[in-house]
Amino acid sequence: MSVQDDLAAVKRCLEELVRTVGQLERSVTAERGAAPAPAAGRAENLVTIPDAPYDSGLWTDTDDEGLGARDRHAP
């Protein structure tokens, strides 16, 4: 098989997976008796992280993970 054939097969499988998950979500929602949540509703759970730098005071007396404390040297 060529790379194009492999990519086409992967695309078909992915489309089938998306279709199947959608059907499963509708089925579970119907069993629970609730109205299906719109896909756009998922964006409500997103948290916006500002581009402004964090206050350097937040990092006072912290260790760099895996590197140890800033004022000490490795043995």
Jmol script that loads the backbone (N, CA, C; Angstrom):
load data "model"
ATOM      1  N   MET A   1       0.830  -1.175   0.000  1.00  0.00           N
ATOM      2  CA  MET A   1       0.000   0.000   0.000  1.00  0.00           C
ATOM      3  C   MET A   1       0.882   1.248   0.000  1.00  0.00           C
ATOM      4  N   SER A   2       0.413   2.262  -0.655  1.00  0.00           N
ATOM      5  CA  SER A   2       1.155   3.511  -0.691  1.00  0.00           C
ATOM      6  C   SER A   2       0.779   4.361   0.528  1.00  0.00           C
ATOM      7  N   VAL A   3       1.517   5.402   0.745  1.00  0.00           N
ATOM      8  CA  VAL A   3       1.243   6.311   1.853  1.00  0.00           C
ATOM      9  C   VAL A   3      -0.137   6.948   1.685  1.00  0.00           C
ATOM     10  N   GLN A   4      -0.494   7.294   0.431  1.00  0.00           N
ATOM     11  CA  GLN A   4      -1.798   7.887   0.181  1.00  0.00           C
ATOM     12  C   GLN A   4      -2.927   6.919   0.533  1.00  0.00           C
ATOM     13  N   ASP A   5      -2.731   5.637   0.198  1.00  0.00           N
ATOM     14  CA  ASP A   5      -3.732   4.630   0.539  1.00  0.00           C
ATOM     15  C   ASP A   5      -3.866   4.492   2.055  1.00  0.00           C
ATOM     16  N   ASP A   6      -2.719   4.509   2.748  1.00  0.00           N
ATOM     17  CA  ASP A   6      -2.742   4.420   4.207  1.00  0.00           C
ATOM     18  C   ASP A   6      -3.465   5.617   4.814  1.00  0.00           C
ATOM     19  N   LEU A   7      -3.177   6.808   4.316  1.00  0.00           N
ATOM     20  CA  LEU A   7      -3.832   8.003   4.830  1.00  0.00           C
ATOM     21  C   LEU A   7      -5.332   7.983   4.564  1.00  0.00           C
ATOM     22  N   ALA A   8      -5.728   7.515   3.394  1.00  0.00           N
ATOM     23  CA  ALA A   8      -7.148   7.415   3.066  1.00  0.00           C
ATOM     24  C   ALA A   8      -7.842   6.423   4.007  1.00  0.00           C
ATOM     25  N   ALA A   9      -7.186   5.304   4.296  1.00  0.00           N
ATOM     26  CA  ALA A   9      -7.754   4.308   5.206  1.00  0.00           C
ATOM     27  C   ALA A   9      -7.886   4.875   6.613  1.00  0.00           C
ATOM     28  N   VAL A  10      -6.882   5.609   7.065  1.00  0.00           N
ATOM     29  CA  VAL A  10      -6.930   6.225   8.393  1.00  0.00           C
ATOM     30  C   VAL A  10      -8.063   7.247   8.446  1.00  0.00           C
ATOM     31  N   LYS A  11      -8.214   8.038   7.388  1.00  0.00           N
ATOM     32  CA  LYS A  11      -9.280   9.041   7.351  1.00  0.00           C
ATOM     33  C   LYS A  11     -10.651   8.375   7.430  1.00  0.00           C
ATOM     34  N   ARG A  12     -10.832   7.275   6.689  1.00  0.00           N
ATOM     35  CA  ARG A  12     -12.114   6.561   6.732  1.00  0.00           C
ATOM     36  C   ARG A  12     -12.380   6.022   8.138  1.00  0.00           C
ATOM     37  N   CYS A  13     -11.352   5.459   8.763  1.00  0.00           N
ATOM     38  CA  CYS A  13     -11.512   4.927  10.128  1.00  0.00           C
ATOM     39  C   CYS A  13     -11.844   6.037  11.119  1.00  0.00           C
ATOM     40  N   LEU A  14     -11.192   7.177  10.977  1.00  0.00           N
ATOM     41  CA  LEU A  14     -11.451   8.303  11.867  1.00  0.00           C
ATOM     42  C   LEU A  14     -12.871   8.822  11.686  1.00  0.00           C
ATOM     43  N   GLU A  15     -13.327   8.942  10.452  1.00  0.00           N
ATOM     44  CA  GLU A  15     -14.699   9.386  10.192  1.00  0.00           C
ATOM     45  C   GLU A  15     -15.703   8.406  10.786  1.00  0.00           C
ATOM     46  N   GLU A  16     -15.440   7.119  10.656  1.00  0.00           N
ATOM     47  CA  GLU A  16     -16.316   6.101  11.232  1.00  0.00           C
ATOM     48  C   GLU A  16     -16.316   6.201  12.758  1.00  0.00           C
ATOM     49  N   LEU A  17     -15.163   6.446  13.351  1.00  0.00           N
ATOM     50  CA  LEU A  17     -15.068   6.599  14.804  1.00  0.00           C
ATOM     51  C   LEU A  17     -15.877   7.808  15.271  1.00  0.00           C
ATOM     52  N   VAL A  18     -15.748   8.925  14.585  1.00  0.00           N
ATOM     53  CA  VAL A  18     -16.498  10.131  14.943  1.00  0.00           C
ATOM     54  C   VAL A  18     -17.995   9.863  14.833  1.00  0.00           C
ATOM     55  N   ARG A  19     -18.407   9.190  13.788  1.00  0.00           N
ATOM     56  CA  ARG A  19     -19.817   8.856  13.591  1.00  0.00           C
ATOM     57  C   ARG A  19     -20.313   7.940  14.722  1.00  0.00           C
ATOM     58  N   THR A  20     -19.533   6.942  15.063  1.00  0.00           N
ATOM     59  CA  THR A  20     -19.915   5.986  16.100  1.00  0.00           C
ATOM     60  C   THR A  20     -19.992   6.648  17.473  1.00  0.00           C
ATOM     61  N   VAL A  21     -19.028   7.511  17.783  1.00  0.00           N
ATOM     62  CA  VAL A  21     -19.054   8.213  19.071  1.00  0.00           C
ATOM     63  C   VAL A  21     -20.279   9.127  19.150  1.00  0.00           C
ATOM     64  N   GLY A  22     -20.615   9.781  18.055  1.00  0.00           N
ATOM     65  CA  GLY A  22     -21.818  10.615  18.029  1.00  0.00           C
ATOM     66  C   GLY A  22     -23.068   9.804  18.306  1.00  0.00           C
ATOM     67  N   GLN A  23     -23.154   8.633  17.689  1.00  0.00           N
ATOM     68  CA  GLN A  23     -24.309   7.762  17.919  1.00  0.00           C
ATOM     69  C   GLN A  23     -24.349   7.301  19.374  1.00  0.00           C
ATOM     70  N   LEU A  24     -23.193   6.979  19.922  1.00  0.00           N
ATOM     71  CA  LEU A  24     -23.121   6.536  21.317  1.00  0.00           C
ATOM     72  C   LEU A  24     -23.544   7.655  22.261  1.00  0.00           C
ATOM     73  N   GLU A  25     -23.079   8.878  22.004  1.00  0.00           N
ATOM     74  CA  GLU A  25     -23.471  10.018  22.838  1.00  0.00           C
ATOM     75  C   GLU A  25     -24.986  10.231  22.794  1.00  0.00           C
ATOM     76  N   ARG A  26     -25.567  10.139  21.588  1.00  0.00           N
ATOM     77  CA  ARG A  26     -27.016  10.311  21.462  1.00  0.00           C
ATOM     78  C   ARG A  26     -27.753   9.187  22.195  1.00  0.00           C
ATOM     79  N   SER A  27     -27.243   7.983  22.108  1.00  0.00           N
ATOM     80  CA  SER A  27     -27.876   6.844  22.759  1.00  0.00           C
ATOM     81  C   SER A  27     -27.845   6.988  24.283  1.00  0.00           C
ATOM     82  N   VAL A  28     -26.707   7.366  24.813  1.00  0.00           N
ATOM     83  CA  VAL A  28     -26.582   7.533  26.264  1.00  0.00           C
ATOM     84  C   VAL A  28     -27.469   8.675  26.742  1.00  0.00           C
ATOM     85  N   THR A  29     -27.481   9.762  25.992  1.00  0.00           N
ATOM     86  CA  THR A  29     -28.324  10.907  26.356  1.00  0.00           C
ATOM     87  C   THR A  29     -29.790  10.509  26.347  1.00  0.00           C
ATOM     88  N   ALA A  30     -30.211   9.730  25.355  1.00  0.00           N
ATOM     89  CA  ALA A  30     -31.600   9.295  25.272  1.00  0.00           C
ATOM     90  C   ALA A  30     -31.961   8.388  26.447  1.00  0.00           C
ATOM     91  N   GLU A  31     -31.034   7.540  26.869  1.00  0.00           N
ATOM     92  CA  GLU A  31     -31.301   6.644  27.992  1.00  0.00           C
ATOM     93  C   GLU A  31     -31.448   7.419  29.288  1.00  0.00           C
ATOM     94  N   ARG A  32     -30.692   8.473  29.422  1.00  0.00           N
ATOM     95  CA  ARG A  32     -30.758   9.289  30.639  1.00  0.00           C
ATOM     96  C   ARG A  32     -31.966  10.225  30.615  1.00  0.00           C
ATOM     97  N   GLY A  33     -32.571  10.396  29.449  1.00  0.00           N
ATOM     98  CA  GLY A  33     -33.748  11.239  29.340  1.00  0.00           C
ATOM     99  C   GLY A  33     -33.441  12.725  29.278  1.00  0.00           C
ATOM    100  N   ALA A  34     -32.206  13.064  29.043  1.00  0.00           N
ATOM    101  CA  ALA A  34     -31.831  14.481  28.969  1.00  0.00           C
ATOM    102  C   ALA A  34     -31.683  14.891  27.520  1.00  0.00           C
ATOM    103  N   ALA A  35     -31.817  16.180  27.302  1.00  0.00           N
ATOM    104  CA  ALA A  35     -31.611  16.710  25.950  1.00  0.00           C
ATOM    105  C   ALA A  35     -30.114  16.722  25.656  1.00  0.00           C
ATOM    106  N   PRO A  36     -29.711  16.410  24.433  1.00  0.00           N
ATOM    107  CA  PRO A  36     -28.292  16.409  24.110  1.00  0.00           C
ATOM    108  C   PRO A  36     -27.703  17.813  24.215  1.00  0.00           C
ATOM    109  N   ALA A  37     -26.508  17.869  24.785  1.00  0.00           N
ATOM    110  CA  ALA A  37     -25.818  19.159  24.913  1.00  0.00           C
ATOM    111  C   ALA A  37     -25.215  19.533  23.572  1.00  0.00           C
ATOM    112  N   PRO A  38     -25.326  20.793  23.182  1.00  0.00           N
ATOM    113  CA  PRO A  38     -24.725  21.217  21.918  1.00  0.00           C
ATOM    114  C   PRO A  38     -23.210  21.154  22.004  1.00  0.00           C
ATOM    115  N   ALA A  39     -22.589  20.882  20.861  1.00  0.00           N
ATOM    116  CA  ALA A  39     -21.123  20.784  20.830  1.00  0.00           C
ATOM    117  C   ALA A  39     -20.489  22.095  21.249  1.00  0.00           C
ATOM    118  N   ALA A  40     -21.131  23.206  20.947  1.00  0.00           N
ATOM    119  CA  ALA A  40     -20.577  24.510  21.324  1.00  0.00           C
ATOM    120  C   ALA A  40     -20.577  24.681  22.833  1.00  0.00           C
ATOM    121  N   GLY A  41     -21.411  23.943  23.559  1.00  0.00           N
ATOM    122  CA  GLY A  41     -21.477  24.046  25.006  1.00  0.00           C
ATOM    123  C   GLY A  41     -20.202  23.620  25.689  1.00  0.00           C
ATOM    124  N   ARG A  42     -19.402  22.835  25.030  1.00  0.00           N
ATOM    125  CA  ARG A  42     -18.149  22.381  25.620  1.00  0.00           C
ATOM    126  C   ARG A  42     -17.165  23.528  25.813  1.00  0.00           C
ATOM    127  N   ALA A  43     -17.281  24.552  24.998  1.00  0.00           N
ATOM    128  CA  ALA A  43     -16.362  25.686  25.105  1.00  0.00           C
ATOM    129  C   ALA A  43     -16.582  26.458  26.399  1.00  0.00           C
ATOM    130  N   GLU A  44     -17.724  26.312  27.050  1.00  0.00           N
ATOM    131  CA  GLU A  44     -17.990  26.999  28.303  1.00  0.00           C
ATOM    132  C   GLU A  44     -17.035  26.556  29.402  1.00  0.00           C
ATOM    133  N   ASN A  45     -16.470  25.374  29.310  1.00  0.00           N
ATOM    134  CA  ASN A  45     -15.577  24.858  30.328  1.00  0.00           C
ATOM    135  C   ASN A  45     -14.140  25.321  30.126  1.00  0.00           C
ATOM    136  N   LEU A  46     -13.870  26.041  29.056  1.00  0.00           N
ATOM    137  CA  LEU A  46     -12.513  26.481  28.785  1.00  0.00           C
ATOM    138  C   LEU A  46     -12.139  27.651  29.681  1.00  0.00           C
ATOM    139  N   VAL A  47     -10.885  27.682  30.090  1.00  0.00           N
ATOM    140  CA  VAL A  47     -10.366  28.760  30.913  1.00  0.00           C
ATOM    141  C   VAL A  47      -9.364  29.540  30.077  1.00  0.00           C
ATOM    142  N   THR A  48      -9.544  30.852  30.013  1.00  0.00           N
ATOM    143  CA  THR A  48      -8.623  31.697  29.262  1.00  0.00           C
ATOM    144  C   THR A  48      -7.415  32.011  30.136  1.00  0.00           C
ATOM    145  N   ILE A  49      -6.239  31.772  29.594  1.00  0.00           N
ATOM    146  CA  ILE A  49      -5.002  32.061  30.302  1.00  0.00           C
ATOM    147  C   ILE A  49      -4.437  33.352  29.740  1.00  0.00           C
ATOM    148  N   PRO A  50      -4.244  34.362  30.586  1.00  0.00           N
ATOM    149  CA  PRO A  50      -3.768  35.645  30.081  1.00  0.00           C
ATOM    150  C   PRO A  50      -2.326  35.563  29.589  1.00  0.00           C
ATOM    151  N   ASP A  51      -1.989  36.460  28.659  1.00  0.00           N
ATOM    152  CA  ASP A  51      -0.630  36.517  28.135  1.00  0.00           C
ATOM    153  C   ASP A  51       0.306  37.291  29.045  1.00  0.00           C
ATOM    154  N   ALA A  52      -0.229  38.024  29.997  1.00  0.00           N
ATOM    155  CA  ALA A  52       0.594  38.816  30.902  1.00  0.00           C
ATOM    156  C   ALA A  52       1.464  37.888  31.755  1.00  0.00           C
ATOM    157  N   PRO A  53       2.679  38.309  32.073  1.00  0.00           N
ATOM    158  CA  PRO A  53       3.550  37.461  32.899  1.00  0.00           C
ATOM    159  C   PRO A  53       2.994  37.337  34.320  1.00  0.00           C
ATOM    160  N   TYR A  54       3.267  36.209  34.939  1.00  0.00           N
ATOM    161  CA  TYR A  54       2.829  35.976  36.306  1.00  0.00           C
ATOM    162  C   TYR A  54       3.676  36.799  37.264  1.00  0.00           C
ATOM    163  N   ASP A  55       3.116  37.075  38.428  1.00  0.00           N
ATOM    164  CA  ASP A  55       3.844  37.769  39.477  1.00  0.00           C
ATOM    165  C   ASP A  55       4.992  36.877  39.931  1.00  0.00           C
ATOM    166  N   SER A  56       6.211  37.400  39.911  1.00  0.00           N
ATOM    167  CA  SER A  56       7.380  36.582  40.278  1.00  0.00           C
ATOM    168  C   SER A  56       7.330  36.153  41.736  1.00  0.00           C
ATOM    169  N   GLY A  57       6.529  36.836  42.552  1.00  0.00           N
ATOM    170  CA  GLY A  57       6.383  36.443  43.947  1.00  0.00           C
ATOM    171  C   GLY A  57       5.744  35.076  44.114  1.00  0.00           C
ATOM    172  N   LEU A  58       5.034  34.625  43.092  1.00  0.00           N
ATOM    173  CA  LEU A  58       4.423  33.294  43.158  1.00  0.00           C
ATOM    174  C   LEU A  58       5.469  32.188  43.211  1.00  0.00           C
ATOM    175  N   TRP A  59       6.659  32.464  42.707  1.00  0.00           N
ATOM    176  CA  TRP A  59       7.685  31.441  42.586  1.00  0.00           C
ATOM    177  C   TRP A  59       8.747  31.536  43.675  1.00  0.00           C
ATOM    178  N   THR A  60       8.565  32.419  44.655  1.00  0.00           N
ATOM    179  CA  THR A  60       9.525  32.554  45.752  1.00  0.00           C
ATOM    180  C   THR A  60       9.584  31.261  46.554  1.00  0.00           C
ATOM    181  N   ASP A  61      10.791  30.832  46.874  1.00  0.00           N
ATOM    182  CA  ASP A  61      11.036  29.625  47.682  1.00  0.00           C
ATOM    183  C   ASP A  61      10.499  28.355  47.037  1.00  0.00           C
ATOM    184  N   THR A  62      10.503  28.293  45.730  1.00  0.00           N
ATOM    185  CA  THR A  62      10.078  27.069  45.051  1.00  0.00           C
ATOM    186  C   THR A  62      11.288  26.343  44.500  1.00  0.00           C
ATOM    187  N   ASP A  63      11.144  25.074  44.289  1.00  0.00           N
ATOM    188  CA  ASP A  63      12.196  24.261  43.691  1.00  0.00           C
ATOM    189  C   ASP A  63      11.862  24.030  42.227  1.00  0.00           C
ATOM    190  N   ASP A  64      12.885  23.961  41.390  1.00  0.00           N
ATOM    191  CA  ASP A  64      12.671  23.579  40.005  1.00  0.00           C
ATOM    192  C   ASP A  64      12.549  22.064  39.988  1.00  0.00           C
ATOM    193  N   GLU A  65      11.421  21.591  39.500  1.00  0.00           N
ATOM    194  CA  GLU A  65      11.161  20.161  39.535  1.00  0.00           C
ATOM    195  C   GLU A  65      12.270  19.397  38.830  1.00  0.00           C
ATOM    196  N   GLY A  66      12.854  18.469  39.570  1.00  0.00           N
ATOM    197  CA  GLY A  66      13.929  17.642  39.003  1.00  0.00           C
ATOM    198  C   GLY A  66      15.297  18.300  39.083  1.00  0.00           C
ATOM    199  N   LEU A  67      15.346  19.588  39.429  1.00  0.00           N
ATOM    200  CA  LEU A  67      16.632  20.278  39.494  1.00  0.00           C
ATOM    201  C   LEU A  67      17.016  20.640  40.908  1.00  0.00           C
ATOM    202  N   GLY A  68      16.093  20.547  41.856  1.00  0.00           N
ATOM    203  CA  GLY A  68      16.390  20.885  43.234  1.00  0.00           C
ATOM    204  C   GLY A  68      16.227  22.358  43.507  1.00  0.00           C
ATOM    205  N   ALA A  69      16.664  22.770  44.681  1.00  0.00           N
ATOM    206  CA  ALA A  69      16.538  24.168  45.089  1.00  0.00           C
ATOM    207  C   ALA A  69      17.539  25.021  44.344  1.00  0.00           C
ATOM    208  N   ARG A  70      17.202  26.301  44.160  1.00  0.00           N
ATOM    209  CA  ARG A  70      18.041  27.213  43.373  1.00  0.00           C
ATOM    210  C   ARG A  70      19.367  27.526  44.066  1.00  0.00           C
ATOM    211  N   ASP A  71      19.364  27.571  45.395  1.00  0.00           N
ATOM    212  CA  ASP A  71      20.578  27.982  46.113  1.00  0.00           C
ATOM    213  C   ASP A  71      21.486  26.813  46.490  1.00  0.00           C
ATOM    214  N   ARG A  72      21.184  25.615  46.049  1.00  0.00           N
ATOM    215  CA  ARG A  72      22.006  24.444  46.376  1.00  0.00           C
ATOM    216  C   ARG A  72      22.510  23.789  45.100  1.00  0.00           C
ATOM    217  N   HIS A  73      23.609  23.076  45.231  1.00  0.00           N
ATOM    218  CA  HIS A  73      24.208  22.379  44.083  1.00  0.00           C
ATOM    219  C   HIS A  73      23.997  20.869  44.236  1.00  0.00           C
ATOM    220  N   ALA A  74      23.985  20.187  43.131  1.00  0.00           N
ATOM    221  CA  ALA A  74      23.852  18.725  43.151  1.00  0.00           C
ATOM    222  C   ALA A  74      25.113  18.117  43.753  1.00  0.00           C
ATOM    223  N   PRO A  75      24.977  16.993  44.428  1.00  0.00           N
ATOM    224  CA  PRO A  75      26.161  16.349  45.045  1.00  0.00           C
ATOM    225  C   PRO A  75      27.176  15.884  44.023  1.00  0.00           C
TER     226      PRO A  75
END
end "model"
wireframe off; spacefill off
backbone 0.3
color backbone group
